Amino acid sequence: MSARDGDRPREACGVFGVRAPGRDVARLAFFALHALQHRGQESAGIATADGSHVTVQRDLGLVDDVFDEPSLRSLTGDAAIGHVRYSTTGANNWENSQPVVCGRDSGIIALGHNGNLTNADRLRGELVGNGASVSAGSDSELIAALLAAQPGNLLDAVCATMPLLQGAYSVVALTEDELVAFRDPYGVRPLALGRLADEGWCAASETCALDQVGAEFEREVRPGEAVRIGVAGTESRQAMAPAGPRLCIFESIYFARPDSLLDGQTVWESRHDMGRELARESGIAADLVVGLPDSGTPAAIGYARESGIPYAEAVVRNRYVGRSFIQPDPELRQQGVRLKFNPLPSVIGGKRLVVVDDSIVRGTTTRKTVAMLREAGAAEVHIRVSSPPILWPCYYGIDMADREELLAAHNTPEQIAELTAADSVAYLSLPGLQRAIGRPSDGFCRACFTGEYPIPVPDASDKLRFEGAGATVSPA
Ligand code: SF4
């Protein structure tokens, strides 16, 4: 995690695509992006296609900052894609906002991408070597350029390009007359298909975006699958043999919205059950269970139910303060937690607290939280983390921090308690996490906990192992 960030794993991006003749597709995309705003707050964009033109609007800022009535009215057509971005690769400048656009012989491709390629440097070098111009730093422009270099229709181009890509990608791509959604063979990032009540289909990073536009969840886009969303329905091609699935397990822990469905279970339920497991594994005598809103709340409720200790809303979140990473200077960032959370001394005073949080990255938030609760009069503060210790960085589109910065990579829970001034710190075990999610471990990427990376990673600066093979990683 970079120094400017708050102490959280950072979401990568959210994508949406829709074809709905006769509907205001730009407005549908706008509302869907609203539902996906938690996945990226640095830029937002929508592209529409009317059969002969592609129109794009994108800018830095939140969805509401980027679009207004006139701009939505100017985006016409019967198909649209949308994107919200958090920059894991490439600087946060306008050029890297999405949808990216790339010219091809027969027109234009607009594209939105969630994930991270692990062979981007090599692919970029090959493209440049072949005379292509690749100006922006993002993997997404690279994918668009590779698609543009392929002959034929968009679905053919996607199927020809996917075998070249290595890494995590859930993508929506649009030309004047085609809309295709596709997902890497490991299915690291989520992508769901939905059907609108009247004529129309859509694809979205999370089912909460389908709910937002009144679409019925149909199914997940399968790992390695490319789906053309046409007027008459969808056309599917298994462009690559599925290699997974290896869905990012952090989607269940933190990234996805609690009302989204992952593999048929709501994320809220999974998080609630993580809290239950945590209480079974590391219960402690206390007076109150407190969740840090909003991401820690379902697990805190689960912990309270399992332990019998009352749950209390003892920390109020100021919903109108931006995330701490947007603070402009270090001094203000230092105050980030206090700007976002305010404790209730009348609830906390003299109480032994179990504080449930979803993860610890560098520990800066935990330290500030403990200090804040002690100042408010807490007698004891026991930190319970509803995920296992994060020991390894992520190469698949989540900004987790380098290994040196990961607190748990170099400290035991006892040492972390000392460093954060907590009375105790305990994490959920990996088996406990799997029990809570209720699905087998081999369906997930868990590399930030285990160091077992399902997809080769770009460099060997850390000592890593391929999943199951125990081999040393070589550069991709
Ligand atoms: S390394 Fe961790 S954050 Fe990254 S994709 Fe795998 S589980 Fe998700």
Residues whose N, C-alpha, C, O or C-beta is under 5 A from the ligand:
A	BS01	SF4	C248 I249 F250 P393 C394 Y395 Y396 I398 C445 R446 A447 C448
